[in-house]
Amino acid sequence: MPEAFAVTADDVRAAAAAIDGQVVRTPTLRSSTLSALSGAEVWLKFENLQFTSSFKDRGALTKLLSLTADERARGVVAMSAGNHAQGVAYHASRLGIPSTIVMPRFTPNVKVRGAEVLGARVVLFGRDIGESRLEADRLAAEEGLVFVPPYDDPAIIAGQGTCALELLADAPELEDVVVPVGGGGLLAGMAIAGHDLAPHVQWIGVESDLYPSMQHALRGDGPVAGGSTLAEGIAVPRAGELTTPIVRALVREILTVDEDHIEQAINLLLDIEKTVAEGAGAAGLAAVLAHPGRFAGHRVGIVVTGGNIDPRILAQVIMRGLVRSGRLTRLTVDITDVPGALAAVASVCAEVGANILEVAHQRLFSDLTARSAALELAVETRDAEHTDRLVEAFEAAGYRCTRGVHG
C-alpha cells in the first residue's frame, strides 16, 4: 500500500472497532432472482438498513469520535442536501455534540425536516451544494465550529471502508464488488480495506452518466456540469482530492449508468428484494444490468448504499416501471355514444382479466362523429403479452382500439 495514501487498512480496522455496536452491521445476502436476471451471482450489501438509511452513518460517526473534547464542545458543521446531513445530525445528537447542517435553499422539505428531527440546526443557504459549502466555511470560522466533510477526509474514508470488512467476511468468494461513487469516500475506503483483506477482488465504481466526476478526476479534467438525476447522492461536480489517488491505484474501472437503468434497478430492488433504494443506492445494480457482458458468470457484490428517496419520486418511478414493463397501458377504444357502451367495453376487459384503473370519455378532441366518443382507458395487465391479448379481444368484438390517447 503506497504510503502517500491518507488512509491505511489499519485505519479502517481501527474505525471498525471504534464504531462497533453504534452502527448497524448490515446483512449481505445472495439474490437468486437477480442472479438469474443478470447472469451473474449477485450478493447485496444492504446499507439502506442503517438507522439513517445510508452508509454515511459509518464515516460520520468515525469522524465525530475522532474529535477532541474541546472540538466536541464547540460543535460541528456540515454541508449536505441528504444522507451526510442525516448521519452527522444523528450521531452528533447521540454524542451530545451540537451540529449545524447547511443545505441549499431549495432542498426538499422532507430532508430539511429529517435533519431537524435528528437534532441539527439547519441553515438554508445557496442555490447548490457549492454555495452551501461557502456558508459552512463561514460559520466554521465565525463560530469556531469543526467542519465535517462529506467524503474528502481520512476519518470519513476509514469509516466508510468498514463496509468492506463486513461484506468480505460474509461473502469471501466475491470476484467483483460494485460501489456507487460520487466524491469517492466509500469506494476509496472499501478498496483500501479490500486490497488488504482480499487482493483477488476487483473494485468497480459506478457513476451517473450525468456526473462522471471520478472519471474526470482520473483524467485530470475539471468539474462536470451535470444535470437532473435520480442518483443525486452521487451527483457531485468534483471528486475528492484524497480519494482520487486511492481510486486510481486500487480500483479496476469506473462505469457509468443512465437514468433508465437506475429506474429499472430501483424497481427491481423493490419488486424482488422488497427493499427501498434511492437512485444512488441502486446504481450498483444498474451497472450490472447495463453492462451484462462485464459481469456474466462472476460472483458480484453490490452495495445498496441508501434508501432515502422522496416518496413522491418513488411513486413516479414505480408507475413508470409498470408502463415500461407493459403492466400499465393507456388504450383508446372508439365507441358509439349510447347507454350501455361503457359496460360493454368493461365486459371485454373482464373476460380477458384486465383491470380498468381510470376511464374518460373524449368527445371534443377527436376525429370521430358527433354520435361517437373515444373512450380512454388506463388498464392494468399482467405483462405486455397480456395487453396484446386485450387489444386483440377489443378488435374481435368489433372495436377500433389503439394504444395511447387522442390529442
N, C-alpha and C positions, 0 to 999 in steps of 0.2 A: 504494500500500500504506500503510494508516494507520500512523503512527509509534508508536502505542500498542502495537502487537504486540511481543511479546517476541522474535520471530524474523523474519528477513527472507529473501528469496530468496538474497541474497548469503551469508547464514549457511548455507543449505542447500548452496550450491555449495562453500563452504569445507569443510563437513563431508564432502562427496563426495571432495574432494581429499585430506582427511586420512585417510579410511578406504580409499582406493583400494588394491586389492591385498590388503587384510586381511579383507574380507568377500567373499562370492560375488556376482558380477554375474549375478543370476538371469535365466533366459530369459523372454521374453514370446512366447507362441505363440497363433496362431489355432486355435480348436477348431471344425472343420467340423460335427461331430456335435452338440455343444452349441448351435451356432448354429442348426442345423436344428430341434432340440428346442424352443428358446426363442423363435424368431422374431427374434432379434437377432443381430448379428455379434459373436461373443464372442471376446475375447482374454484369455488368462490370464497373470498375472504370478506365477511360481512361487517365492514367498518361502519355501515349505516346503523348498526345496533349500539354504537356508543351512546352515552347519555344525551349528548347534543346532536346525535345522528351523524357524526363525522369523525374521521381520523384526526382532525385538528385538535381534539382533546389531548392527544399524546404530546405534541410539541408544545402546546400552550402550557400544560402542567409542568413539563420538564423545564421550560424557561422560568416559570414563576418559582419553582422550587430552588432554582439557582440564585435567586436574588438574596442579597444581604438583608439583615433586619432593618437597616436604615432605608434601603430601597423599597422594602415592603411597606414600611410606614409612609413613605412618600406617595406611593401608588403608581399605577401603570397606565399607559395609554396605548391604544392600538387603532389602526385604521382598517376597516373591513366593511363589506356590504353583506357578509354572510357567515360562513362557518367559523372562520377565525374569530370573529366577534363573539360568537356563542361560546367557543372554547375558552377564550380569555375571561369573559364575563363569569362563566360558571365556576371555573376553578379559582379565580381571584376571590369570588364571593365565599367559596368554601374555606379558603385560607385566610380570610379576613383582610384581604388586600383591596383597597379602593381601586376601582377601574373606570376608565373613560374610553368610550369607543367613538371614533369619528367615522361617520357614514356620509356618502353622497346625499345631497338634498332629496333626490328622488328615489331613495331606497324604499322598497315596498314596506308598507306599514307592519306587515306580519313579522318582518325581520327586525325592524326597529323595536317593536313590542317584545320580541323574543329576547333581545339583549337587555332591555329594561327589566323584564321579569326575572332574568338571571342575576340582576343586581348591579348592572353597569349604569353609569351616567352616559347618555347618548347625546352626541353633538352632531347635528346635521350641517354639513358644510361642503360646498363644491359641487361641480357638475359630474365629476367622476372620481375614481379612487386616487388618481394622481393629485388632484386638488385637495382631497381629504388628507393625504399624506402631508401636505404642506401645513395644514392646520394642526395635525397631530404633532408635527415637529415644533410648531409654535407653542402649543400647550406644554409639551415636554420641557422646553426651555423656560417658559414663563412660570410654570407651576412646579417645576422640579420633578416631573413625572418620568418614569422609566419607560422607554419605548419598547414595545414587544412586536417585532417584525412578523409578518405572516409566513415567511419561508427563509429569508436570507440571514440566518443566524445559527451558530454552531449548536446551541442547545435545542433550537427548534428542529434542526435537521436530525440530531441524535434522537430526539423524542419520536419523530415520525418513523425513524428507522426501526423502532421496536416492533412495528407491524411485521417486518420481515422475519424477526425471530420467531414469532408465533406461527406465521404462515409456513415456514420451512420445518418447524417442529411438527406441525400437523400433517403436512404433505411433503415429506422429504424427497420424493421421487420426481418432483416437478422438473421440467426441462426449460420452460419459459415462464416468466412472470410479467404480466402486462399491467402497467401502472399509469393512470392519468397524470399528466404533467402540466402545470401552469408555470409557477415560479421555479419548481423543481425540488422543493424541500422533501416531499415524500419519496420521490424517485431516487434522489441522491442518497437519502438516509437508508432506504431499503437496499440500494445497490451496494453501499458500503458494508452493511451487515451481511448481505447475501454473498458478496465476493469472499468474505472471510469464512462464512459458515458452509456455503455450498458453491464452490467455484465453478461447477459444471453448469449452473443455471444461467440462462441468458436473460438479461433485463431489457425490457422494451417499454418505451414511453409512448403515450398516446396524447395527441393534441387535437383540438378542434381545427379543422382546416381554415377557419376564420382567424385563428390566433396561434400560428405556428411559431411561438416566441422562442422556444428552446431550439428549434431548427435554425432560426435566425441567429441566435446567440452562438451556436456551434460554428456557424459560417462566418461569424464576425459582423453580421449585418445589424442594422439599427432596430428600433422597436417596430411592432406591427400596428397597423391602424385598426384592424378587427372589424366588428360589426355585431349585429344582434344574434346571439346564440343561446341555445338551451343549456349549453355547458358553461354557464357564467362562472362557475367555481374554478375553471382553468383558463378563463379569458383574461389573461394579463398581457399588457403590451411588451413587457421586458422580463426575461428570465433572470434568476438571481446570479450575482457575481460569485458567490461561494459555491452555489450548486452547479453552475455550468461546467467547471473543470472536472468535477466528480462525474457528471453525466458523460462528458467527453471521454473519460478514461474507462468507465466501467459499464456503460450502457451500450447494448449492441446496436440499437436503432431507435429512431423516433418515427412513429406512424401518425398519419392524420386521418380523421374521420369526418364525414359530412353530417348535416343535420338529420337527414333521413335515417341514417344508421343509428344515430343517437336516439331518435324517437323509437325506432324498432327495438333497440336494446332496453329502453325504459319499459316498453310494453311487455317484452318477453320476461323480464325480471318480475314484473307484477303478475303476469298471467301464469308463469311456470313456477317461479320460486315464491310467489306470494310475498314479495318484498318490494318496498318503495325505494327507488333510486332517483336522485336528481340527475340532471343531464351529465354533469362531470362524473358523478358516481357510476353512470352506465357506460362511460366512454371506453373502458377496458373491454367490455363485452362487444361494444360497437366495433372495435378494432378487429376482434376475432371474426365477426360477421362480415366486415368489409374486406378483409384480407384472408380468405379461407385457405388459399394455397400456402400462405406463410405458416399456418398453424396446423394443417391437416396431419393427423396421426401423432401430434405432440401432446404431452401432459402439460397443461397450461393453467397457471394460477392467475386469477383476475381479482383485483382489489376493487370491491364496490365501495368507493370512498365516502359516499354520503347519501343521505336521503332527504335533505331539506329542499323539497320542491314546493312551489306555490300550488295549493290545491286547485286553483283555477287553471293553471297551466297543465297540471297533471290530468285534469278532466278533459282538457282540449286534446292532449296527446293520446289519451285513451280513445276518444271518439274518432280522431284522425286515423288511429290504428285500425279501428273497426272498419272504416271506409276503405282503407288500403287493402285490407285482407278480404274484402268483399262481403263482410258480415253486416255492413250497414250500407244501404244503397238508396238513392233517390230515383224514383221512376215517375214517368208521366204517362198516364193512361187516358186516352180520349174516350169520352162517354157522351151519350145523349142526355141532356139535362132534364131528366124526368124523375118523379118519385121512384125510389127503389134502386136507382142506378148505383148508388154508393154501396148498398147492401150486396148487390151482385158482384161488385169488384171485391168487397171484403170476403165473399164466399170463395172466390178464386184463390185468394191468399190463404184462407183457412185450409182449403183442400191440399195445397202444396206444403203447408206447415210453416208459412212465413208469418211474421208478426208485424202489424202496422203500428208504427210509433207516432207518426204525425200524418195528417191529411189536410189538404187545402184545395178548394175549387178555384181554378183560374178561368175567369170568364172574359176579362177585358184584354189582357196581354196575351193574345192567342190568335192564330190564323184560322181557327175553327169558325163554323157558322154560329149565328146568334142563339140557336137552339141546342148548341153543344157546349161542352166545357172540358177543360184539361184538368184532370184530377192528379194532383201532385202528391206522391206518397213517399214518406221515409219509411223504409222497410228493413226489418232485421231478419237475416237469414243465417244459415249455418256456415256458409262459405260462398265463394264465387260460383261454384258449380250449382249450388242450391239456388242462387239468384238467377242463373241461366235457365233453370227449370221453371222458375216463376214467370220469367218473360215468355217462355215457350207456352206456358199454360194460359197466359193472357191472350196470346196470339191465336191459340187453338180455340179459345172461347169467342173469337171474333173482334177482339180489341186491338187498336194500334197502341203499342207500348214501346216507349223509348227510355233510354237512360238519361238522367239529367232533367232539367226543367225548361219550360218555355221562357223566353225573355228577349 
